[in-house]
Amino acid sequence: MKYDHIKYDYDCIVIGAGPAGLMAACCAAEAGRRVLVLDKNNIAGRKLRITGKGRCNITNACEFDRLMENIPDNGKFLFSSLKRFSNRDIIDFFENIGVRTVVERGGRVFPASQKASDVAEALAAYTEGCGARILLSSKVTEILTDEDTVYGVSYTGGSRDVHTVYAPSVIVATGGLSYPGTGSTGDGYRFAQNAGHTVTPLRASLAALISKDEFIPDIEGLSLKNVSVVLYSEGREVYRDFGECLFTRNGISGPVILSASAYYRPGAHTYISVDLKPALDVNMLYERIKRDFSGYDRKIFANSLDRLLPRKMIPVFVKRTCIDPHKQVNQITREERMKIAALLKDFTVGIDDIDDVRNAVVTAGGVCVKEIDPRTMESLKCRGLYFAGEVIDVDGYTGGFNLTIAFSTGHAAGTAAALK
Ligand SMILES: Cc1cc2nc3c(=O)[nH]c(=O)nc-3n(C[C@H](O)[C@H](O)[C@H](O)COP(=O)(O)OP(=O)(O)OC[C@H]3O[C@@H](n4cnc5c(N)ncnc54)[C@H](O)[C@@H]3O)c2cc1C
């Protein structure tokens, strides 16, 4: 066996200097292990630096049960790692390495400085401070295995020369397929497959939704604040939220829609209902319209909705009521006023698809959880091989849950690899 005769350069090699990889590396290094982190980027934590619109929603300060509820895909697999390194531990960890945190709406935890780069830099500095070596601009091309045991990796450095380093444990923390410009181009899936793993179908989660409705291009760029949104799948309500949405060139996006998209299932008949006036019920709205219209008798319908809707939306809205836009407001019937009120409460947008995985916040699918030990993140197919972060088939909703997954699985993998 090849690995019997090898002189190991390191005790542990971590592929990827993202949140999962850095957390794994500092845990193994803290335990006194010789650790090498390889990342193809020329900076550590490239994606981490753009998270939370540059503010980094580190984790969520919710109760443990809520944490599990917010990780719908294979959340159970994370039970053990989250119990040992939970959202509370993540907050303590960052406070201890000098990142003061604040809790905002919905339990979202951010650095007090509001700078994601502070989180990335503190984590990378701590990892190096623990003794790990971070080698940047180094792309791993192959994981070396023999007889179902890992013994090192090959990588190309700046000069494109191929180097080989040996270690009895390798942690794959290469991320998913989303935002490939940050380095996550799906290499980890290939490494996993080469080591005998199944990779479940990869798809976008937390992404814009695509709509082929004809009015969409007419309201591109329109942002609606304080609206209530319901996602229906096969006629059933599957998600409801309140907040902001934004119409794009080919669909709908914005914070509420990204969260809703986690419930989108390709092929299922899906639509979104936007309540444009959530503070008023349909009868109150009817009275409000009646009052508004009685104030401007001489106006035509198309010019009478300024106080109810953003200007850009009015032509689209008027068209959908099927009421003649040139009709005098004082001619509008009771039924027509009811129709306007009903449309304000239920403005539907058909959903035909989800945006490409490359534009998504996270990648759903990944290395099959049945083939990974949930306590250690070690492969059940190849000894000494570990997985951490988004490369695994787990993903959460918005609110800091995806970084929680990365930190917690990174902690489990690094701690276990150190004991090897
Ligand atoms: C715009 C945006 C905003 C987000 N905001 C939040 C947020 O506020 N809160 C939250 O919880 N989640 C957020 N997420 C999700 C979160 O960033 C990811 O889930 C998380 O970064 C995954 O961590 P990771 O370490 O598994 O992978 P990544 O962060 O993707 O890191 C993987 C690393 O591996 C490296 N790598 C890949 N292949 C190789 C190779 N062959 N050789 C060497 N290195 C390699 C890459 O260069 C990369 O640095 C956001 C995502 C995006 C895109």
The ligand as a Gaussian input file, in Angstrom:
#p B3LYP/6-31G(d) Opt

LIG

0 1
 C      -23.933000      36.804000      -2.312000
 C      -24.012000      35.803000      -1.175000
 C      -24.358000      36.244000       0.085000
 C      -24.457000      35.321000       1.124000
 N      -24.766000      35.782000       2.371000
 C      -24.866000      34.906000       3.393000
 C      -25.112000      35.364000       4.715000
 O      -25.142000      36.578000       4.997000
 N      -25.276000      34.418000       5.688000
 C      -25.195000      33.076000       5.427000
 O      -25.387000      32.274000       6.348000
 N      -24.875000      32.620000       4.216000
 C      -24.699000      33.495000       3.185000
 N      -24.353000      33.037000       1.955000
 C      -24.045000      31.593000       1.777000
 C      -22.633000      31.306000       2.304000
 O      -21.736000      32.289000       1.830000
 C      -22.128000      29.934000       1.857000
 O      -23.072000      28.956000       2.203000
 C      -20.776000      29.631000       2.507000
 O      -19.803000      30.549000       2.040000
 C      -20.307000      28.210000       2.204000
 O      -19.059000      28.057000       2.815000
 P      -18.004000      26.980000       2.295000
 O      -16.774000      27.200000       3.105000
 O      -18.621000      25.654000       2.268000
 O      -17.725000      27.381000       0.770000
 P      -17.122000      28.707000       0.103000
 O      -17.352000      29.888000       0.945000
 O      -17.638000      28.703000      -1.284000
 O      -15.559000      28.426000       0.084000
 C      -15.007000      27.400000      -0.712000
 C      -13.557000      27.728000      -1.006000
 O      -12.947000      26.604000      -1.654000
 C      -12.073000      27.076000      -2.637000
 N      -11.873000      26.016000      -3.653000
 C      -12.822000      25.439000      -4.432000
 N      -12.272000      24.507000      -5.213000
 C      -10.947000      24.487000      -4.923000
 C       -9.829000      23.759000      -5.411000
 N       -9.957000      22.840000      -6.372000
 N       -8.603000      24.014000      -4.904000
 C       -8.430000      24.968000      -3.947000
 N       -9.439000      25.693000      -3.454000
 C      -10.683000      25.453000      -3.936000
 C      -12.738000      28.301000      -3.204000
 O      -11.821000      29.160000      -3.828000
 C      -13.376000      28.909000      -1.957000
 O      -12.560000      29.873000      -1.362000
 C      -24.214000      33.939000       0.898000
 C      -23.838000      33.519000      -0.375000
 C      -23.732000      34.433000      -1.411000
 C      -23.313000      33.949000      -2.771000

